[in-house]
Amino acid sequence: MKIDKIWVYTAATLAALFWGFSFVWFKQAFLVYRPITIVFLLLVIASVLLNIYIKIAGKKQSITRKDLKLFMLLAFFEFYNYPEL
């Protein structure tokens, strides 16, 4: 039980740390790359890491046809999260 608490606190701390650094990383990345390139690279990196996790953990889950419409809507509005675009 105690190890679970340590794991949760460690994961939350790392998430907050990476979230804070992401603003600095974006500022530096915008000096070199166009915003659309950054968004594309973020999505590619996230897809690769998620696929690696799915293969290791064995937690594959299929998308239902009903949810596919919601994913398309989510993909359309993804770029509106970045005000610099």
C-alpha positions as CSV (number, residue, x, y, z in Angstrom):
1,M,0.0,0.0,0.0
2,K,2.8,2.4,0.9
3,I,4.6,1.7,-2.4
4,D,1.4,2.6,-4.3
5,K,1.2,6.0,-2.6
6,I,4.9,6.7,-3.4
7,W,4.2,5.8,-7.0
8,V,1.2,8.1,-7.3
9,Y,3.1,11.0,-5.7
10,T,6.1,10.4,-8.0
11,A,3.9,10.2,-11.1
12,A,2.0,13.4,-10.1
13,T,5.2,15.3,-9.4
14,L,6.8,14.2,-12.7
15,A,3.6,15.2,-14.6
16,A,3.6,18.6,-13.0
17,L,7.3,19.0,-13.8
18,F,7.0,18.1,-17.4
19,W,3.9,20.3,-17.8
20,G,5.8,23.2,-16.4
21,F,8.8,22.6,-18.7
22,S,6.6,22.2,-21.7
23,F,6.0,26.0,-21.8
24,V,9.8,26.6,-22.0
25,W,10.2,23.8,-24.5
26,F,7.5,25.3,-26.7
27,K,9.0,28.7,-26.6
28,Q,12.4,27.3,-27.7
29,A,10.8,25.1,-30.4
30,F,8.9,28.0,-31.9
31,L,12.2,29.7,-32.6
32,V,13.3,26.8,-34.9
33,Y,10.1,25.1,-36.1
34,R,6.7,26.3,-37.4
35,P,3.8,25.6,-35.1
36,I,2.2,23.0,-37.4
37,T,5.5,21.0,-37.4
38,I,5.5,21.0,-33.6
39,V,2.0,19.8,-33.4
40,F,2.7,17.0,-35.9
41,L,5.8,15.9,-34.1
42,L,4.0,15.9,-30.7
43,L,1.3,13.7,-32.2
44,V,3.8,11.3,-33.7
45,I,5.8,11.0,-30.5
46,A,2.6,10.5,-28.5
47,S,1.4,7.8,-30.9
48,V,4.7,5.9,-30.8
49,L,4.9,6.0,-27.0
50,L,1.3,5.0,-26.6
51,N,1.8,2.0,-29.0
52,I,4.9,0.9,-27.1
53,Y,2.9,1.1,-23.8
54,I,0.0,-0.9,-25.3
55,K,2.4,-3.6,-26.5
56,I,4.2,-3.9,-23.2
57,A,1.1,-3.7,-21.0
58,G,-1.1,-5.8,-23.3
59,K,-4.0,-3.4,-22.8
60,K,-5.3,-3.2,-26.4
61,Q,-8.9,-1.9,-26.6
62,S,-10.8,-1.5,-29.9
63,I,-12.6,1.7,-30.8
64,T,-16.4,1.3,-31.4
65,R,-18.1,2.8,-34.4
66,K,-20.1,5.0,-32.1
67,D,-16.9,6.5,-30.6
68,L,-15.2,7.1,-33.9
69,K,-17.4,10.2,-34.6
70,L,-16.3,11.7,-31.3
71,F,-12.6,11.0,-32.1
72,M,-13.0,12.8,-35.4
73,L,-14.5,15.8,-33.7
74,L,-11.7,15.8,-31.2
75,A,-9.1,15.6,-33.9
76,F,-10.7,18.6,-35.7
77,F,-10.5,20.8,-32.6
78,E,-7.0,19.6,-31.5
79,F,-5.3,22.5,-33.3
80,Y,-7.4,25.1,-31.5
81,N,-5.6,24.3,-28.2
82,Y,-2.6,26.1,-29.5
83,P,-3.2,29.9,-29.6
84,E,0.0,30.5,-31.6
85,L,-1.4,28.9,-34.7
